Amino acid sequence: MKTMKKILIGTLCCVAITGFALYEAYSIVKKEYLHQTEIAAVAHEKINYNLDMIKIAVMTEDVETYEKNLAEITEQINIIAPLGLVKSEQTDYLNQLEEYTTLLNNKVELLTEMQSIKSNIATVKDKLNENYGDEDSISRDKLKESKDKVLEFKIKPDEYTEEKVLAIINQVNGALEGISEKASALAECIDTCYADRISEIDDELADKMKSFADAVDELNSNLEKEFSFDKMESIKENKTNG
C-alpha cells in the first residue's frame, strides 16, 4: 500500500513538473511570438514610411531618395523574413512586397530618364514663353524667325532608352514641328490673308501649343500607372498579421 502511494505521489509530481515545464515552454513561446509580432509591426511601419517616400520621390523625380528608401525596404524584408513564429502570417505580405520592390527596382532607369526629360521639357517651355509668350510682342519677323528657332528646341531622343520617355519626346518634338509650321504660315499670311484665315491659323497655332502642354500633363498622369501606386496602397493596407 505504501509502495502504491509512493508511485502515485511520484506520478503526480512528474505530471505537475511536466505540466509546469509545458506551461513555462508555452509562456516562453507566447512571449517570443508577441516579441516577433512587435518586430514585424515596427518593420511594417517603417516600410509604409519608405513607400510614402518612394511615391514622393517619383512625383518629384528624386532618384536618390527613391533608391535610398527602396534599399531600406529590402532591409526591413530581411528583418521580417527570419521571424519563424510569425512566418506563415507574413508570407502573403512578403510575397506582395518582394514582387513590388522588384517592379520598383526595374523602374530606376525610367525615373532617372523622367527626371531628365521633365527638366528638358521645362527648359523648352521656358524658351517658348520667353520668345513667344507675349502676344503683344509677336511680330511678322518674329513669327518668320520661329520656323527655324522653334525646331532648335527639339529634344534629342538618342540620349534616352526608355520606351515611355521616347514616346513623350516624339510627342513634344511633333508639337514643336507643328508650332513651327503654323507660326510660319501665320507670318506669311499676315499681309495677304483675310482676317478669318488669320484667326483660323492663329487657332491652329494655339492647338499646337496646347498639344505641347498636353504632352507634359500626360507624362505626369502616366507616373501612377508606371509605378503601380495602387499596388503600393494595397501593400500599405495590410495588417501586421498578414
Protein Blocks (a to p, Z undefined) as FASTA:
>chain_A
ZZmmmmmmmmmmmmmmmmmmmmmmmmmmmmmmmmmmmmmmmmmmmmmmmmmmmmmmmmno
paklmmmmmmmmmmmmmmmmmmmklmmmmmmmmmmmmmmmmmmmmmmmmmmmmmmmmmmm
mmmmmmmmmmmmpmklpcfklmmmmmmmmmmmpccfklpfbfklmmmmmmmmmmmmmmmm
mmmmmmmmmmmmcfklmmmmmmmmmmmmmmmmmmmmmmmmmmmmmnommlmmmmmmpcfk
ZZ
